[in-house]
Amino acid sequence: MLIPLLNSENKERVLIFLFARQEGYATEMARFFDTDLYGIQNQLDRLEAGGIVVSKRMGRTRVYTLNPRYAFIDELKGLLERALSFYPQDLRDDLLMNRRRPIMRAKPR
């Protein structure tokens, strides 16, 4: 939907994923969209360099979120919300269902 504007399908995927789930990591996004991990990582790096997304380390994983200090964050969220409304219902439901398992306290290694 936003590919002509963003010039990249993976960039649209990253932004829609982060908008719908509030946070995520590269492997999770690549698995969700069944796409190449390198393309997702490349777009995350570009978006982070542009100040649109920010990341933090959680253990060995780098978790990304939309940057709340980005100058056009409200406009970007409005655009992403509108674009998400045009996605197929089943994909929209999968995106909005953010089910994560809790970590076991005494997890064997």
C-alpha positions in Angstrom: 0.0 0.0 0.0 2.8 2.5 0.9 5.5 1.0 -1.3 5.3 3.9 -3.9 5.8 6.4 -1.1 8.4 4.5 0.9 10.3 2.9 -2.0 10.5 -0.4 -0.1 8.1 -3.2 0.7 10.3 -4.2 3.7 10.2 -0.6 5.1 6.4 -0.7 4.9 6.4 -4.0 6.7 8.7 -2.8 9.5 6.7 0.4 10.1 3.3 -1.4 10.0 4.6 -4.1 12.4 6.0 -1.6 14.9 2.8 0.5 14.7 0.6 -2.5 15.3 2.6 -4.2 18.0 4.5 -1.2 19.5 7.8 -3.1 19.5 9.5 -6.0 17.8 12.9 -7.4 16.7 14.2 -8.2 13.3 13.8 -11.9 13.3 10.3 -11.7 14.6 9.3 -9.4 11.7 11.1 -11.5 9.1 9.3 -14.6 10.3 5.9 -12.9 10.5 6.1 -11.6 6.9 8.0 -14.7 5.7 10.8 -12.6 4.2 14.5 -12.3 4.2 16.1 -11.2 7.5 18.8 -9.1 5.9 16.2 -6.9 4.1 14.4 -6.3 7.4 17.6 -5.5 9.3 18.7 -3.2 6.5 15.5 -1.2 6.7 15.6 -1.1 10.5 19.2 0.3 10.3 18.1 3.0 7.8 15.0 4.0 9.9 17.1 4.2 13.0 19.7 6.3 11.3 16.9 8.6 10.2 15.5 8.9 13.8 12.2 7.2 12.9 12.8 4.2 15.1 14.8 3.6 18.2 16.3 0.4 19.6 17.3 -1.0 22.9 19.1 -4.1 24.0 17.2 -6.8 25.9 19.8 -9.5 26.6 21.2 -10.4 23.2 18.2 -9.1 21.3 17.8 -5.6 19.8 14.2 -4.5 20.2 12.9 -1.7 18.0 10.0 0.8 18.6 8.8 3.9 16.8 10.6 7.0 18.1 8.2 9.0 20.2 10.5 12.1 19.8 10.3 11.9 16.0 9.1 15.3 14.7 6.3 13.8 12.5 5.3 10.8 14.8 1.6 11.8 14.9 1.4 12.2 11.2 3.3 8.9 10.6 1.0 7.1 13.0 -2.1 8.5 11.2 -0.7 7.3 7.9 0.1 3.9 9.2 -3.3 3.6 10.9 -5.0 4.4 7.6 -2.8 2.0 5.6 -3.5 -0.8 8.2 -7.2 -0.3 7.6 -6.7 -1.4 4.0 -4.9 -4.6 4.8 -6.8 -7.9 4.6 -8.8 -8.7 7.7 -6.8 -11.9 8.5 -3.4 -10.2 8.2 -4.7 -7.2 10.3 -5.9 -9.6 13.0 -2.6 -11.4 13.1 -0.7 -8.1 13.3 -2.8 -6.8 16.2 -2.6 -10.1 18.2 0.5 -9.6 20.2 0.8 -12.9 22.1 4.1 -13.6 23.8 4.9 -16.3 26.2 6.2 -15.4 29.6 9.8 -16.6 30.3 10.1 -19.4 32.8 12.0 -18.4 35.9 14.2 -21.5 36.1 14.6 -22.1 32.4 17.1 -25.0 31.8 19.9 -24.1 29.5 
